Amino acid sequence: MKITVRVFGRYKDITKKDTIQLNIGEGNTLGDVIDSFVKQYPTTEKDKSRMMVSKNKMYASFDTTIIEGDEITLSPPVVSGG
Amino acid sequence: MSTDRYRRQTLVKELGQKGQELLATKHAIVIGGGGLGSHSANLLVRMGIGSIDIIDDDIVDITNLHRTSVFTQEDLGKSKAFVLQEKLRAINTEVRVRGINQKVTKENIESLVKNADVIVDGTDGMSLRFIINEVSIKYNIPWVYAGVYETVGMVMGILPKKTPCLQCISQNIPESTSGETPVIGSLPAIIASIQCTETIKLLLGKPLAGLLIYDVWNQCFDTMDIKRNPYCPMCGKKKKIN
């Protein structure tokens, strides 16, 4: 299925877009969304394990299943410096 | 309270004289007095918060100077908390400023923050932020997370059990990696300004903006409207069934 993902922060700069389309298999998870995103935009690889991914305005774990029509967002990891 | 000092600020309709007077009754605790914390403490004192404690056990180091504006070379080697106390008292004698030269830990945080109306995050690692998050929820004390990395900053005001907590948005985040955090010098001042505005809004009971992400290099500003995670292990009510 084709899903639309809204991207935030520097991911807008990397993708040159506010929203991107990704091809994901039925029954796939948010982790699969991240895999697909990283494959398409390899410079995001270093964020992979810490990327913030939300489904329907709620942050969710990578094993959360998605269905067509879910509102997905991807943003860079929570920033930790002070 | 001096009316002249805040005259230009009270003209702002979002605040007004009433808001200014309310701010003067509030107690903020800034944990960390580095890039973010020193800027935030400075602004809160200038904006007329009633009282402020700044807690940090570190000393001013040469590596702090590129991203701070209160510290000078003369302060090198001195306690950040005490330098901030001295300098911020000189800026606004109407605000009670106290520097506490102490490391914040899981064991002492309750005694340090129990009387706070708000906690302002100036820390530089995730483990202490999770301790702040936990105590915030336990004692219903709002706090404002902020972080900086390279050219990107994030801010999120947290109203316990009403808005998402740090755990709600960061369940996949491991402990901070060791080593120095790269930060462009202009970033902490901007992020601290946003953080202080969210702090003031929290204290005045105004709605918060959600998670704010700012990339100073690409001039990209985003606000994410997010919901609480009902299964959040820290603030959620529901238990996840696997």
Interface residues (C-beta under 8 A of the other chain):
Chain A: F8 G9 R10 K12 D13 S49 R50 M51 M52 V53 S54 N56 K57 M58 Y59 A60 S61 F62 T73 S75 P76 P77 V78 V79 S80 G81 G82
Chain B: G32 G34 G35 L36 G37 D121 G122 T123 D124 G125 M126 R129 A146 G147 V148 Y149 T151 V152 G153 M154 P164 L166 C168 I169 S170 Q171 N172 I173 P174 S176 T181 P182 V183 P188 L211 I213 D215 N218 C220 D222 M224 D225 I226 K227 R228 N229
